[in-house]
């Protein structure tokens, strides 16, 4: 794990904590271009009442505006939890060359857990994936959230 990967994953974790604070599953994402964060996103599915409000999609939408193109070919995406099939598909479609993942998702992950949509030779784009960056911190945040949820703790505002 590089120092830069850890630095940017810490920023993704800050985004995940924003999701936690509004009662959404704590997943955070940042997109980096030329060693600068150009987009941030956090899970807002429950808050916005839409399936599409995943951290990665929120960040991709913002990054395309900054870059001025739907192709994010020189960017790296950092996300605290392994992307689902929808987000993995969006990453491939956006031509993002590298994804850094905090912790894996055995129940819904599509970057190696269930399937790896990011590295299918059948697609016109494959993604270099780094897994396990700040894994303990990312996993602990998820565990804490679901423990609070199951315990009946009022989450969000």
DSSP file (Angstrom, degrees, kcal/mol; ACC not computed):
  #  RESIDUE AA STRUCTURE BP1 BP2  ACC     N-H-->O    O-->H-N    N-H-->O    O-->H-N    TCO  KAPPA ALPHA  PHI   PSI    X-CA   Y-CA   Z-CA
    1    1 A X              0   0    0      0, 0.0     2,-0.1     0, 0.0   131,-0.0   0.000 360.0 360.0 360.0 127.9    0.0    0.0    0.0
    2    2 A X     >  -     0   0    0      1,-0.1     4,-2.1     4,-0.0     5,-0.2  -0.448 360.0-117.3 -84.8 160.8    1.4    3.3   -1.0
    3    3 A X  H  > S+     0   0    0      1,-0.2     4,-2.5     2,-0.2     5,-0.1   0.884 117.2  52.6 -62.0 -38.5    1.3    6.5    1.1
    4    4 A X  H  > S+     0   0    0      2,-0.2     4,-2.5     1,-0.2     5,-0.3   0.909 106.6  52.3 -65.6 -40.9   -0.8    8.2   -1.6
    5    5 A X  H  > S+     0   0    0      1,-0.2     4,-2.1     2,-0.2    -1,-0.2   0.920 112.4  45.9 -60.4 -42.4   -3.3    5.3   -1.6
    6    6 A X  H  X S+     0   0    0     -4,-2.1     4,-2.1     2,-0.2    -2,-0.2   0.910 110.6  53.6 -66.3 -42.0   -3.7    5.6    2.1
    7    7 A X  H  X S+     0   0    0     -4,-2.5     4,-1.1     1,-0.2    -2,-0.2   0.930 113.9  41.0 -57.8 -47.9   -4.0    9.4    1.9
    8    8 A X  H  X S+     0   0    0     -4,-2.5     4,-1.9     1,-0.2    -1,-0.2   0.821 110.9  56.3 -75.6 -29.9   -6.8    9.2   -0.6
    9    9 A X  H  X S+     0   0    0     -4,-2.1     4,-2.5    -5,-0.3    -1,-0.2   0.868 102.4  57.3 -67.8 -33.8   -8.6    6.3    1.1
   10   10 A X  H  X S+     0   0    0     -4,-2.1     4,-1.7     1,-0.2    -1,-0.2   0.886 106.5  49.5 -60.5 -37.5   -8.7    8.4    4.3
   11   11 A X  H  X S+     0   0    0     -4,-1.1     4,-1.7     2,-0.2    -2,-0.2   0.888 108.9  51.4 -67.9 -39.2  -10.6   11.0    2.2
   12   12 A X  H  X S+     0   0    0     -4,-1.9     4,-2.3     1,-0.2    -2,-0.2   0.895 107.7  53.4 -63.3 -39.0  -13.0    8.3    1.0
   13   13 A X  H  X S+     0   0    0     -4,-2.5     4,-2.1     2,-0.2    -1,-0.2   0.877 103.9  55.7 -63.1 -37.5  -13.5    7.3    4.6
   14   14 A X  H  X S+     0   0    0     -4,-1.7     4,-1.1     1,-0.2    -1,-0.2   0.902 108.7  48.2 -60.4 -39.7  -14.4   10.9    5.5
   15   15 A X  H  X S+     0   0    0     -4,-1.7     4,-1.6     1,-0.2     3,-0.5   0.906 108.1  54.3 -66.0 -41.5  -17.1   10.7    2.8
   16   16 A X  H  X S+     0   0    0     -4,-2.3     4,-2.2     1,-0.2    -2,-0.2   0.874 103.9  55.8 -60.2 -37.5  -18.3    7.3    4.2
   17   17 A X  H  X S+     0   0    0     -4,-2.1     4,-2.2     1,-0.2    -1,-0.2   0.812 101.9  57.0 -67.0 -29.1  -18.8    9.0    7.6
   18   18 A X  H  X S+     0   0    0     -4,-1.1     4,-0.9    -3,-0.5    -1,-0.2   0.912 106.8  48.8 -65.1 -41.6  -21.0   11.6    5.9
   19   19 A X  H ><>S+     0   0    0     -4,-1.6     5,-2.9     1,-0.2     3,-0.9   0.932 110.1  51.6 -61.5 -45.1  -23.2    8.8    4.7
   20   20 A X  H ><5S+     0   0    0     -4,-2.2     3,-1.7     1,-0.2   136,-0.4   0.908 105.1  56.9 -56.0 -44.0  -23.3    7.2    8.2
   21   21 A X  H 3<5S+     0   0    0     -4,-2.2    -1,-0.2     1,-0.3    -2,-0.2   0.723 108.9  45.4 -66.5 -21.1  -24.3   10.6    9.7
   22   22 A X  T <<5S-     0   0    0     -4,-0.9    -1,-0.3    -3,-0.9    -2,-0.2   0.310 123.5-101.5-103.1   8.2  -27.4   10.8    7.5
   23   23 A X  T < 5S+     0   0    0     -3,-1.7     2,-0.3     1,-0.3    -3,-0.2   0.648  80.9 127.8  85.6  15.2  -28.4    7.2    8.1
   24   24 A X  S   <S-     0   0    0     -5,-2.9    -1,-0.3    -6,-0.2    -2,-0.1  -0.723  75.3 -81.8-102.4 155.5  -27.1    5.7    4.9
   25   25 A X        -     0   0    0     -2,-0.3     2,-1.9     1,-0.1    18,-0.3  -0.333  55.0-112.1 -53.7 127.0  -24.7    2.8    4.5
   26   26 A X        +     0   0    0    115,-0.2     2,-0.4    -7,-0.1   -10,-0.2  -0.432  62.5 141.7 -76.5  84.4  -21.3    4.3    5.0
   27   27 A X        -     0   0    0     -2,-1.9    16,-2.1   -11,-0.2     2,-0.3  -0.989  24.6-176.2-122.2 130.7  -19.6    4.0    1.7
   28   28 A X  E     -A   42   0A   0     -2,-0.4    52,-2.2    14,-0.2     2,-0.3  -0.902   4.8-173.1-129.0 156.8  -17.4    6.8    0.4
   29   29 A X  E     -AB  41  79A   0     12,-2.5    12,-2.4    -2,-0.3     2,-0.3  -0.999   6.9-174.7-148.9 142.5  -15.5    7.5   -2.8
   30   30 A X  E     -AB  40  78A   0     48,-2.0    48,-3.1    -2,-0.3     2,-0.5  -0.983  14.5-147.2-133.4 151.4  -13.0   10.0   -4.2
   31   31 A X  E     -AB  39  77A   0      8,-2.3     7,-2.8    -2,-0.3     8,-1.3  -0.977  14.6-156.9-119.9 130.7  -11.7   10.4   -7.7
   32   32 A X  E     +AB  37  76A   0     44,-3.0    44,-2.1    -2,-0.5     2,-0.4  -0.885  13.0 178.2-113.8 135.3   -8.1   11.6   -8.2
   33   33 A X  E >  S-AB  36  75A   0      3,-2.9     3,-1.1    -2,-0.4    42,-0.1  -0.993  75.9  -9.5-135.6 126.6   -6.7   13.2  -11.3
   34   34 A X  T 3  S-     0   0    0     40,-0.6    -1,-0.1    -2,-0.4     3,-0.1   0.907 129.9 -55.0  50.1  47.7   -3.1   14.4  -11.5
   35   35 A X  T 3  S+     0   0    0      1,-0.2     2,-0.4    -3,-0.0    -1,-0.3   0.710 118.6 106.2  61.0  25.3   -2.7   13.8   -7.7
   36   36 A X  E <  S-A   33   0A   0     -3,-1.1    -3,-2.9     0, 0.0     2,-0.5  -0.995  75.4-117.6-131.9 140.5   -5.7   16.0   -6.8
   37   37 A X  E     +A   32   0A   0     -2,-0.4    -5,-0.2    -5,-0.2     3,-0.1  -0.649  34.9 171.5 -73.6 121.0   -9.1   15.0   -5.6
   38   38 A X  E     +     0   0A   0     -7,-2.8     2,-0.3    -2,-0.5    -1,-0.2   0.560  62.3  22.9-106.8 -12.5  -11.5   16.2   -8.3
   39   39 A X  E     -A   31   0A   0     -8,-1.3    -8,-2.3    27,-0.0     2,-0.3  -0.992  56.7-168.6-156.1 146.3  -14.7   14.6   -7.0
   40   40 A X  E     +A   30   0A   0     -2,-0.3     2,-0.3   -10,-0.2   -10,-0.2  -0.952  11.9 171.8-130.8 151.3  -16.2   13.2   -3.9
   41   41 A X  E     -A   29   0A   0    -12,-2.4   -12,-2.5    -2,-0.3     2,-0.3  -0.990  10.0-171.4-156.1 153.4  -19.2   11.1   -3.3
   42   42 A X  E     -A   28   0A   0     -2,-0.3   -14,-0.2   -14,-0.2   -26,-0.1  -0.979  42.8 -81.0-144.0 157.7  -21.0    9.2   -0.5
   43   43 A X        +     0   0    0    -16,-2.1    11,-0.2    -2,-0.3   -19,-0.2  -0.336  47.2 161.7 -62.2 129.4  -23.9    6.8   -0.4
   44   44 A X     >  +     0   0    0      9,-3.0     4,-3.1     6,-0.1     5,-0.3   0.027  29.7 124.1-135.5  24.7  -27.3    8.7   -0.4
   45   45 A X  H  >>S+     0   0    0      8,-0.5     5,-1.4     1,-0.2     4,-1.1   0.931  82.3  36.5 -55.4 -51.4  -29.7    5.9   -1.4
   46   46 A X  H  45S+     0   0    0      2,-0.2    -1,-0.2     3,-0.2    -2,-0.1   0.916 118.9  49.5 -70.0 -43.2  -31.9    6.2    1.6
   47   47 A X  H  45S+     0   0    0      1,-0.2    -2,-0.2     6,-0.1    -1,-0.2   0.917 122.2  32.6 -62.8 -45.0  -31.7   10.0    1.9
   48   48 A X  H  <5S-     0   0    0     -4,-3.1    -1,-0.2     2,-0.2    -2,-0.2   0.528 102.2-131.0 -91.9  -6.5  -32.4   10.6   -1.8
   49   49 A X  T  <5 +     0   0    0     -4,-1.1     2,-0.3    -5,-0.3    -3,-0.2   0.907  66.7 116.6  57.3  45.9  -34.8    7.6   -2.2
   50   50 A X    > < -     0   0    0     -5,-1.4     3,-1.2    -6,-0.3    -1,-0.2  -0.995  66.6-140.4-145.8 139.1  -33.1    6.3   -5.3
   51   51 A X  T 3  S+     0   0    0     -2,-0.3    -6,-0.1     1,-0.2     3,-0.1   0.753 101.2  64.5 -61.8 -25.9  -31.1    3.2   -6.2
   52   52 A X  T 3  S+     0   0    0      1,-0.2     2,-1.5    -7,-0.1    -1,-0.2   0.530  71.7  95.4 -81.9  -6.3  -28.7    5.3   -8.2
   53   53 A X    <   +     0   0    0     -3,-1.2    -9,-3.0     4,-0.1    -8,-0.5  -0.269  51.2 144.1 -86.9  52.5  -27.3    7.4   -5.3
   54   54 A X     >  -     0   0    0     -2,-1.5     4,-2.4   -11,-0.2     5,-0.2  -0.599  61.4-115.0 -85.6 152.6  -24.2    5.2   -4.7
   55   55 A X  H  > S+     0   0    0      1,-0.2     4,-2.3    -2,-0.2     5,-0.2   0.890 114.2  50.2 -53.6 -45.8  -21.0    6.8   -3.7
   56   56 A X  H  > S+     0   0    0      1,-0.2     4,-2.8     2,-0.2    -1,-0.2   0.909 110.9  47.9 -64.6 -42.7  -19.2    5.8   -6.9
   57   57 A X  H  > S+     0   0    0      2,-0.2     4,-2.3     1,-0.2    -1,-0.2   0.889 110.7  51.6 -66.7 -38.1  -21.9    7.2   -9.2
   58   58 A X  H  X S+     0   0    0     -4,-2.4     4,-1.7     1,-0.2    -1,-0.2   0.929 114.3  43.6 -62.1 -44.8  -22.1   10.4   -7.3
   59   59 A X  H  X S+     0   0    0     -4,-2.3     4,-2.8    -5,-0.2    -2,-0.2   0.901 111.8  52.6 -69.3 -41.1  -18.3   10.9   -7.7
   60   60 A X  H  X S+     0   0    0     -4,-2.8     4,-2.3     1,-0.2     5,-0.2   0.920 108.2  51.6 -60.8 -43.5  -18.2    9.8  -11.3
   61   61 A X  H  X S+     0   0    0     -4,-2.3     4,-1.1     1,-0.2    -1,-0.2   0.917 113.2  44.5 -60.2 -43.4  -20.9   12.3  -12.2
   62   62 A X  H  X S+     0   0    0     -4,-1.7     4,-1.7     1,-0.2     3,-0.2   0.906 111.7  52.9 -67.1 -41.9  -18.9   15.1  -10.5
   63   63 A X  H  X S+     0   0    0     -4,-2.8     4,-2.9     1,-0.2     5,-0.3   0.868 103.9  55.8 -64.2 -37.1  -15.6   14.1  -12.0
   64   64 A X  H  X>S+     0   0    0     -4,-2.3     4,-2.1     1,-0.2     5,-1.0   0.855 106.8  51.0 -65.6 -32.2  -17.0   14.1  -15.6
   65   65 A X  H  <5S+     0   0    0     -4,-1.1    -1,-0.2    -3,-0.2    -2,-0.2   0.902 112.3  46.3 -68.6 -40.5  -18.1   17.7  -15.1
   66   66 A X  H  <5S+     0   0    0     -4,-1.7    -2,-0.2     1,-0.2    -1,-0.2   0.932 119.2  39.8 -66.9 -46.1  -14.6   18.6  -13.9
   67   67 A X  H  <5S-     0   0    0     -4,-2.9    -2,-0.2     2,-0.2    -1,-0.2   0.821 102.6-133.0 -73.1 -32.0  -12.8   16.8  -16.7
   68   68 A X  T  <5S+     0   0    0     -4,-2.1     2,-0.3    -5,-0.3    -3,-0.2   0.732  75.5  76.8  83.2  23.9  -15.4   17.9  -19.3
   69   69 A X  S   <S-     0   0    0     -5,-1.0    -1,-0.3    -6,-0.2    -2,-0.2  -0.982  80.1-125.5-158.1 154.2  -15.7   14.4  -20.7
   70   70 A X  S    S+     0   0    0     -2,-0.3     2,-0.5    -3,-0.1    -6,-0.1   0.685  91.7  86.7 -77.4 -17.4  -17.4   11.1  -19.8
   71   71 A X        -     0   0    0     -7,-0.1    24,-0.2     1,-0.1     3,-0.2  -0.731  54.4-175.3 -85.1 125.4  -14.1    9.3  -20.2
   72   72 A X    >   +     0   0    0     22,-3.6     3,-1.6    -2,-0.5    25,-0.5  -0.385  26.4 150.3-112.3  52.0  -12.1    9.4  -17.0
   73   73 A X  T 3   +     0   0    0      1,-0.3    -1,-0.1    23,-0.2    24,-0.1   0.636  69.2  42.6 -66.4 -19.1   -9.1    7.8  -18.5
   74   74 A X  T 3  S+     0   0    0     -3,-0.2   -40,-0.6    22,-0.1    -1,-0.3   0.059  97.5 100.1-114.6  24.9   -6.4    9.4  -16.3
   75   75 A X  E <   -B   33   0A   0     -3,-1.6    23,-0.9    20,-0.2    22,-0.6  -0.714  56.9-146.7-111.7 158.9   -8.2    9.1  -13.0
   76   76 A X  E     -Bc  32  98A   0    -44,-2.1   -44,-3.0    -2,-0.3     2,-0.5  -0.994  14.3-149.0-121.5 133.2   -8.0    6.7  -10.0
   77   77 A X  E     -Bc  31  99A   0     21,-2.3    23,-3.0    -2,-0.4     2,-0.5  -0.891   8.0-164.1-104.3 128.8  -11.2    5.9   -8.0
   78   78 A X  E     +Bc  30 100A   0    -48,-3.1   -48,-2.0    -2,-0.5     2,-0.4  -0.949  13.6 173.9-110.8 128.8  -10.9    5.2   -4.3
   79   79 A X  E     -Bc  29 101A   0     21,-2.7    23,-2.2    -2,-0.5   -50,-0.2  -0.999  33.0-142.1-140.3 141.1  -13.9    3.5   -2.6
   80   80 A X  E    S+     0   0A   0    -52,-2.2    23,-2.2    -2,-0.4     2,-0.4   0.763  89.3  37.2 -74.0 -25.4  -14.3    2.2    0.9
   81   81 A X  E    S- c   0 103A   0    -53,-0.3    23,-0.2    21,-0.2    -1,-0.1  -0.982  99.1 -92.4-130.4 140.7  -16.4   -0.9   -0.1
   82   82 A X        -     0   0    0     21,-2.2    -2,-0.1    -2,-0.4    26,-0.1  -0.185  54.7-103.3 -47.9 131.5  -16.0   -3.1   -3.2
   83   83 A X        -     0   0    0     26,-0.1    27,-3.3     4,-0.1    28,-0.1  -0.230  28.9-128.1 -63.1 147.6  -18.3   -1.8   -6.0
   84   84 A X     >  -     0   0    0     25,-0.2     4,-2.8    26,-0.1     5,-0.2  -0.180  39.6 -87.9 -78.9-178.7  -21.6   -3.5   -6.8
   85   85 A X  H  > S+     0   0    0     23,-0.3     4,-2.0     1,-0.2     5,-0.1   0.870 127.7  50.8 -63.7 -37.3  -22.5   -4.6  -10.4
   86   86 A X  H  > S+     0   0    0      2,-0.2     4,-2.0     1,-0.2    -1,-0.2   0.940 115.3  40.9 -66.0 -47.4  -24.0   -1.2  -11.2
   87   87 A X  H  > S+     0   0    0      2,-0.2     4,-2.3     1,-0.2    -2,-0.2   0.884 113.3  53.1 -71.3 -38.8  -21.0    0.8  -10.0
   88   88 A X  H  X S+     0   0    0     -4,-2.8     4,-2.1     1,-0.2    -1,-0.2   0.911 110.1  50.0 -61.2 -41.1  -18.5   -1.7  -11.5
   89   89 A X  H  X S+     0   0    0     -4,-2.0     4,-2.7    -5,-0.2    -2,-0.2   0.903 109.8  49.7 -62.7 -41.8  -20.3   -1.3  -14.8
   90   90 A X  H  X S+     0   0    0     -4,-2.0     4,-2.3     2,-0.2    -1,-0.2   0.874 108.4  53.5 -65.1 -37.2  -20.1    2.5  -14.5
   91   91 A X  H  <>S+     0   0    0     -4,-2.3     5,-1.9     2,-0.2     4,-0.4   0.923 111.6  45.3 -62.7 -45.1  -16.4    2.4  -13.8
   92   92 A X  H ><5S+     0   0    0     -4,-2.1     3,-1.4     1,-0.2    -2,-0.2   0.935 113.4  49.9 -63.1 -46.5  -15.8    0.3  -16.9
   93   93 A X  H 3<5S+     0   0    0     -4,-2.7    -2,-0.2     1,-0.3    -1,-0.2   0.854 108.7  52.2 -61.8 -35.7  -18.0    2.6  -19.0
   94   94 A X  T 3<5S-     0   0    0     -4,-2.3   -22,-3.6    -5,-0.2    -1,-0.3   0.510 108.5-127.8 -79.2  -4.4  -16.1    5.7  -17.7
   95   95 A X  T < 5 +     0   0    0     -3,-1.4     2,-0.4    -4,-0.4    -3,-0.2   0.807  41.6 174.3  61.9  32.0  -12.8    4.0  -18.7
   96   96 A X      < -     0   0    0     -5,-1.9    -1,-0.2     1,-0.1   -23,-0.2  -0.581  19.8-156.5 -69.7 124.9  -11.3    4.6  -15.3
   97   97 A X        +     0   0    0    -22,-0.6    31,-2.9   -25,-0.5     2,-0.4   0.753  68.1  31.6 -79.9 -23.5   -8.0    2.8  -15.4
   98   98 A X  E     -cd  76 128A   0    -23,-0.9   -21,-2.3    29,-0.2     2,-0.4  -0.996  56.4-173.2-142.7 137.6   -7.4    2.1  -11.7
   99   99 A X  E     -cd  77 129A   0     29,-2.5    31,-2.5    -2,-0.4     2,-0.5  -0.994   8.8-158.9-128.1 135.3   -9.7    1.4   -8.7
  100  100 A X  E     -cd  78 130A   0    -23,-3.0   -21,-2.7    -2,-0.4     2,-0.4  -0.969  14.1-162.0-115.5 124.4   -8.5    1.2   -5.0
  101  101 A X  E     -cd  79 131A   0     29,-3.2    32,-2.0    -2,-0.5    31,-0.5  -0.871  16.1-161.3-113.6 137.2  -10.8   -0.7   -2.7
  102  102 A X  E    S-     0   0A   0    -23,-2.2    30,-0.3    -2,-0.4     2,-0.3   0.978  75.4  -2.6 -74.7 -72.3  -10.9   -0.6    1.1
  103  103 A X  E    S-c   81   0A   0    -23,-2.2   -21,-2.2    29,-0.1    -1,-0.3  -0.901  73.5-115.4-126.4 155.4  -12.8   -3.7    2.0
  104  104 A X        -     0   0    0     -2,-0.3     2,-0.5   -23,-0.2     8,-0.0  -0.405  14.7-138.7 -86.6 162.3  -14.5   -6.4    0.0
  105  105 A X    >>  -     0   0    0    -22,-0.1     4,-2.8     1,-0.1     3,-0.6  -0.869  13.5-173.7-126.5  94.8  -18.2   -7.2   -0.1
  106  106 A X  T 34 S+     0   0    0     -2,-0.5    -1,-0.1     1,-0.2     6,-0.0   0.718  84.3  48.2 -62.7 -22.6  -18.8  -11.0   -0.1
  107  107 A X  T 34 S+     0   0    0      1,-0.1    -1,-0.2     7,-0.0    -2,-0.0   0.714 134.0   2.6 -93.2 -22.2  -22.6  -10.5   -0.6
  108  108 A X  T <4 S+     0   0    0     -3,-0.6   -23,-0.3   -26,-0.1     2,-0.2   0.347  86.6 133.2-147.2   7.3  -22.7   -8.0   -3.5
  109  109 A X     <> -     0   0    0     -4,-2.8     5,-2.3   -25,-0.1     6,-0.9  -0.458  26.4-177.7 -76.0 134.7  -19.1   -7.2   -4.6
  110  110 A X  T   5 +     0   0    0    -27,-3.3     7,-1.9    -2,-0.2     8,-0.6  -0.092  69.2  76.4-122.4  33.4  -18.4   -7.2   -8.4
  111  111 A X  B   5S-E  116   0B   0      5,-0.2     5,-0.3     6,-0.2    -1,-0.1  -0.089 129.1 -41.6-128.0  31.1  -14.7   -6.5   -8.3
  112  112 A X  T   5S+     0   0    0      3,-2.3     4,-0.2    -3,-0.2    -2,-0.1   0.122 121.5  81.9 136.8 -24.6  -13.6   -9.9   -7.2
  113  113 A X  T   5S-     0   0    0      2,-0.4    -3,-0.2    -8,-0.1     3,-0.1   0.986 117.3  -0.9 -76.1 -60.0  -15.9  -11.3   -4.6
  114  114 A X  S   <S-     0   0    0     -5,-2.3     2,-0.3     1,-0.5    -4,-0.2   0.849 141.5 -17.6 -94.3 -46.4  -18.9  -12.6   -6.6
  115  115 A X        -     0   0    0     -6,-0.9    -3,-2.3     0, 0.0     2,-0.6  -0.951  60.6-125.6-152.0 159.9  -17.6  -11.7  -10.1
  116  116 A X  B >   +E  111   0B   0     -2,-0.3     3,-1.3    -5,-0.3    -5,-0.2  -0.760  30.8 167.5-117.2  87.3  -15.0   -9.3  -11.3
  117  117 A X  G >  S+     0   0    0     -7,-1.9     3,-0.7    -2,-0.6    -6,-0.2   0.686  74.2  67.3 -68.0 -18.0  -16.6   -7.0  -13.8
  118  118 A X  G 3  S+     0   0    0     -8,-0.6     9,-3.4     1,-0.2    -1,-0.2   0.632 107.0  37.4 -79.0 -12.8  -13.5   -4.8  -13.7
  119  119 A X  G <  S+     0   0    0     -3,-1.3     2,-0.7     7,-0.2    -1,-0.2  -0.239  75.6 135.2-135.2  47.3  -11.3   -7.4  -15.4
  120  120 A X    X   -     0   0    0     -3,-0.7     3,-1.8     5,-0.3     5,-0.3  -0.873  43.8-153.3 -98.5 118.7  -13.5   -9.2  -18.0
  121  121 A X  T 3  S+     0   0    0     -2,-0.7    -1,-0.1     1,-0.3     5,-0.1   0.719  91.2  70.7 -63.1 -20.5  -11.6   -9.6  -21.2
  122  122 A X  T 3  S+     0   0    0      2,-0.0    -1,-0.3    -3,-0.0     2,-0.1   0.743  88.7  76.1 -68.7 -23.2  -14.9   -9.6  -23.1
  123  123 A X  S <  S-     0   0    0     -3,-1.8     3,-0.0     2,-0.1    -5,-0.0  -0.453  89.2-121.4 -84.8 162.7  -15.3   -5.9  -22.3
  124  124 A X  S    S+     0   0    0     -2,-0.1     2,-0.3     1,-0.1    -1,-0.1   0.430  95.8  44.9 -83.3   1.8  -13.4   -3.2  -24.2
  125  125 A X        -     0   0    0     -5,-0.3     2,-0.3     2,-0.0    -5,-0.3  -0.986  62.4-168.8-147.9 133.5  -11.9   -1.9  -21.0
  126  126 A X        -     0   0    0     -2,-0.3     2,-0.4    -7,-0.1    -7,-0.2  -0.884  16.1-138.8-119.1 156.1  -10.3   -3.6  -18.0
  127  127 A X        -     0   0    0     -9,-3.4     2,-0.5    -2,-0.3   -29,-0.2  -0.920  11.0-129.1-119.9 136.2   -9.3   -1.9  -14.7
  128  128 A X  E     -d   98   0A   0    -31,-2.9   -29,-2.5    -2,-0.4     2,-0.4  -0.734  34.1-158.9 -79.0 127.1   -6.3   -2.3  -12.5
  129  129 A X  E     -d   99   0A   0     -2,-0.5     2,-0.5   -31,-0.2   -29,-0.2  -0.928  17.8-168.6-118.6 133.1   -7.5   -3.0   -9.0
  130  130 A X  E     -d  100   0A   0    -31,-2.5   -29,-3.2    -2,-0.4     2,-0.3  -0.985  19.1-166.1-114.5 125.4   -5.8   -2.6   -5.6
  131  131 A X  E     +d  101   0A   0     -2,-0.5   -29,-0.2   -31,-0.2   -28,-0.1  -0.774  54.9  31.8-112.7 154.6   -7.6   -4.2   -2.7
  132  132 A X    >   +     0   0    0    -31,-0.5     3,-1.2   -30,-0.3     2,-0.7   0.666  61.9 158.1  82.7  18.8   -7.3   -4.0    1.1
  133  133 A X  T 3  S-     0   0    0    -32,-2.0    -1,-0.2     1,-0.3     5,-0.1  -0.684  85.5 -13.5 -79.0 117.5   -6.2   -0.3    1.5
  134  134 A X  T 3> S+     0   0    0     -2,-0.7     4,-2.4     3,-0.1    -1,-0.3   0.860  90.5 163.1  56.7  38.1   -7.1    0.6    5.0
  135  135 A X  H <>  +     0   0    0     -3,-1.2     4,-2.9     1,-0.2     5,-0.3   0.873  65.0  53.1 -55.4 -44.6   -9.2   -2.5    5.1
  136  136 A X  H  > S+     0   0    0     -4,-0.2     4,-2.5     1,-0.2    -1,-0.2   0.920 111.5  45.0 -61.9 -44.3   -9.6   -2.6    8.9
  137  137 A X  H  > S+     0   0    0      2,-0.2     4,-1.8     1,-0.2    -1,-0.2   0.908 115.5  47.2 -66.4 -41.7  -10.8    1.0    9.1
  138  138 A X  H  X S+     0   0    0     -4,-2.4     4,-1.6     1,-0.2    -2,-0.2   0.922 115.2  45.5 -65.7 -44.0  -13.3    0.5    6.2
  139  139 A X  H  X S+     0   0    0     -4,-2.9     4,-2.7    -5,-0.2    -2,-0.2   0.894 109.9  54.6 -66.0 -41.3  -14.6   -2.7    7.5
  140  140 A X  H  X S+     0   0    0     -4,-2.5     4,-2.6    -5,-0.3    -1,-0.2   0.872 105.8  52.8 -62.2 -37.9  -14.9   -1.4   11.1
  141  141 A X  H  X S+     0   0    0     -4,-1.8     4,-2.1     2,-0.2    -1,-0.2   0.915 111.2  46.2 -64.7 -42.5  -17.1    1.5    9.9
  142  142 A X  H  X S+     0   0    0     -4,-1.6     4,-2.4     2,-0.2     5,-0.2   0.931 113.1  49.4 -63.6 -46.2  -19.4   -0.9    8.1
  143  143 A X  H  X S+     0   0    0     -4,-2.7     4,-2.2     1,-0.2    -2,-0.2   0.915 111.0  49.7 -59.5 -45.3  -19.6   -3.2   11.1
  144  144 A X  H  X S+     0   0    0     -4,-2.6     4,-2.5     2,-0.2    -1,-0.2   0.908 110.0  51.6 -60.9 -43.8  -20.4   -0.3   13.5
  145  145 A X  H  X S+     0   0    0     -4,-2.1     4,-2.5     1,-0.2    -2,-0.2   0.945 112.9  42.9 -59.7 -50.4  -23.1    1.0   11.2
  146  146 A X  H  X S+     0   0    0     -4,-2.4     4,-2.6     1,-0.2    -1,-0.2   0.825 112.0  54.4 -71.1 -29.4  -24.9   -2.3   10.9
  147  147 A X  H  X S+     0   0    0     -4,-2.2     4,-1.9    -5,-0.2    -1,-0.2   0.931 111.5  45.4 -64.7 -45.4  -24.5   -3.0   14.7
  148  148 A X  H  <>S+     0   0    0     -4,-2.5     5,-2.3     2,-0.2     4,-0.2   0.908 113.5  50.3 -62.4 -42.3  -26.1    0.4   15.4
  149  149 A X  H ><5S+     0   0    0     -4,-2.5     3,-1.3     1,-0.2    -2,-0.2   0.934 112.8  44.6 -62.7 -48.3  -28.9   -0.3   12.8
  150  150 A X  H 3<5S+     0   0    0     -4,-2.6    -1,-0.2     1,-0.3    -2,-0.2   0.815 108.7  59.1 -66.1 -30.0  -29.7   -3.8   14.3
  151  151 A X  T 3<5S-     0   0    0     -4,-1.9    -1,-0.3    -5,-0.2    -2,-0.2   0.463 117.1-112.7 -79.9   0.0  -29.5   -2.3   17.8
  152  152 A X  T < 5 +     0   0    0     -3,-1.3    -3,-0.2     1,-0.3     2,-0.1   0.580  58.5 161.3  82.7   9.0  -32.3    0.1   16.9
  153  153 A X      < -     0   0    0     -5,-2.3     2,-0.6    -6,-0.2    -1,-0.3  -0.435  46.8-114.3 -65.0 134.1  -30.1    3.2   17.2
  154  154 A X        -     0   0    0     -2,-0.1     2,-0.4     3,-0.0    -1,-0.1  -0.587  39.2-165.1 -72.0 117.2  -31.7    6.2   15.4
  155  155 A X        +     0   0    0     -2,-0.6  -134,-0.1  -132,-0.1  -133,-0.1  -0.830  41.7   9.1-108.2 144.1  -29.4    6.9   12.5
  156  156 A X              0   0    0     -2,-0.4  -134,-0.2  -136,-0.4  -133,-0.2  -0.166 360.0 360.0  87.0-179.9  -29.3   10.1   10.4
  157  157 A X              0   0    0   -135,-0.2    -1,-0.2    -2,-0.0  -135,-0.1   0.399 360.0 360.0-109.7 360.0  -31.0   13.4   10.7
